[in-house]
Every structure is written in structure tokens, then in C-alpha cells.
Amino acid sequence: MSDTTGEHPKGSPFIPGNGPECLVCPVCLMLYGLRQARPEVIEHLSKATMEILLAVKAVVDQAAEKAEPLDSLHRIPVR
């Protein structure tokens, strides 16, 4: 947005989202921190995220192995 003089309104000097609510928003703060991070930090976070996803996949696969397969579908009457 701009005013009648053609200048943009002043936002937050913090610059995550140019709004005062962005100073307390955890999502905005996290995204701002990631934008300012060095490439090594991003690489480390990517690897850690992949490890977490693989662990979740292992848990889901284990639960799927223990689940009993359904013999057939059953109709459930709904009134």
C-alpha cells in the first residue's frame, strides 16, 4: 500500500512481514530466521528433517504390519 505521496508506509524495522503482528508471530519469526541462516544451517536442518520423516515412516510401517487386514467390507446402516 502507498499513500498519496507515493511513498510506502513504514513497516516493522524487523522486516519479516512488515507488520507489527509479525514481531510476535512464531511462523514469521521462524521464516525470517531461516532466510537469514547460512547455507550450512539449512543443509543441517534439511538432513535432520529427512531423519525425522524416515523415523515417522518406520513407525507407520510397523503399525501397518501389526494391523489386521479386513476380510470384507461390512455395510453399516445409517438412519
N, C-alpha and C positions, 0 to 999 in steps of 0.2 A: 504494500500500500504506500502511496505517496500523498503528501499534502499538496496544497495549491502552488507552493513554490517549486515543486518538482523534486524536493529532497525526500529521501526515505526517512521514516520515523526512526528514532534511536531505539534500539532494542537492548538486549542484555549485553554487557561487555563480555560475558562468558561465552557467547555465541554458539551454544548448542542448537537452539531453535529460535533465537531472537525474542523469546517471550519470558516474562518473569516466572511463569509456571514451570518452564524448562529447568530452572535452577534447582527445583526440588523433585523433578520427575526422575525416577531411577532409570527409566529406559533412555531418556535423553542424555543423562549423565554417563551411562554405560556406552552409548554410541559415540558420544564426544570423546570419551577416554580411548575407545578403540581407534577412532580417527587419528588421534594424536600418538598412538603407540608405534614403536619401532617395528620393522618387519619381523625381527626375531621373536617379538612378543606375539604377534599374530600367528606366526608359524607354530609356536609352542601351544597357543590356545587351540589352533586347528587340530593338532595332534591329540591334545587332551580331550577335545570334543569327540574325535573319532574313537578313542578308547572308551569313553563313556557310552557311546552308541553301540559299540561292539559288546560291552558288558550287558546292556539292556537287551540286545538281540539274543545273547546267550541265555538270559533269564526267561525271555519269551519262548525260545526254542525248547528249553527244559520244561516249561509249563505245558507247551503243546504236546510234548511226548507223553506226559503223565495224564493228559486229558483223555477221557474215554470217547471213542468215536460213536456217533449216533447210528443206530441200526436203521432207523427210518424216520421219516417226518411224522409228526402227530398233529392232527387238527385240534386247535383249541377253540371251543365255541365262545363267541363274544356276543353279549346281548346288547 
